[in-house]
Amino acid sequence: MKTVYRNISFSEFRRFLEQFGYRHKRVDRGELFIIDRSRMLYYRRYQDDEAMRPRDLASTRSFLDDWNQMEPDAFDAFVAAEAKPA
């Protein structure tokens, strides 16, 4: 079954990754999230209110599963959940 992603703003996505211990750093051409050298996530530059691209969400789901940080079903629940006010 294909996951249908709701619009998730970059700021909401950043808060989501921070709860797993990722530190965010804006670099020249993108956004870097890092825990250590073996667990880094890199995305193109986003504005805070800009919606994340579905392919970026899908790759994040895959990495978090591969690194045993989150089960795919739990990630699917996050992306399908109703947006919470800021």
N, C-alpha and C positions, 0 to 999 in steps of 0.2 A: 504494500500500500504506500503510495506516494504521500509524503508529508506536505500539507498546504501551510505555508507560513503567513502569519498575519504581519502587518507592517509594524516593525520594531525599530524605534529610533536608535541612533547610535548611542545616545546618552543612557537609554534603558539597557542596551546591550553591554555597555561598559560597566554599569552597576552589577549586571548579572555576572560578568566574568570576575569582577572584584571580589565577589563572595566566595570564589574558589581560590583566592590568594593571588590572582594576577594583578600586576602593576601595569598601569597604562603609561605609555610614553609616545608623544607625537614626534615623529621623525620627519625628515625632509619631504618624503612623498607619501607618507602613510601613517598608519596607527599600529603600534607594537604593543602587545600584551605579553608579559614575561613572568614566569615563576623562577625558572632556572634555564641553563643553556639547552636542556633537553626538551623544555616545554615553552615554546614561543609561538605566538600567533601574530601574523602580519596581515593587515588589510590596507586597501587603498585609503586615501584621505577621505574622511567623512566629516560633515557638519553635524553638530550635536542633535539637531532636529531632523536630520536626514534619515530616511528608512534604510535599513541594512538590505543589501542585495540577497535574494534567496540562495544564491550559490555560496555566499560567505557564511550564511547560517548553516547550510548543509555541510560545508567543510568543517565548521566548528563542531557540529554534532559528531562527525566522524572522529576528529582528533580527541575530543573529550571522552568518547567511548574507548578509543584505542589506548589512551593513557589512564583508563580506569578511574576517571574523575566523575563521570556521570553516565548513567544508562541511557541508551537512545530513547526509550519511552519517556523518561523524565524530561529530556530535552524537548521532545515532541509536545509534552504537556506545557512547557514554558512558552514555546512559540505559538501554541494554539490558545493560550490563556487570554483572557480579556486584558487589555492595556490598563495599567494602574496609573492614577493621576500622579504627577511629579511632586 
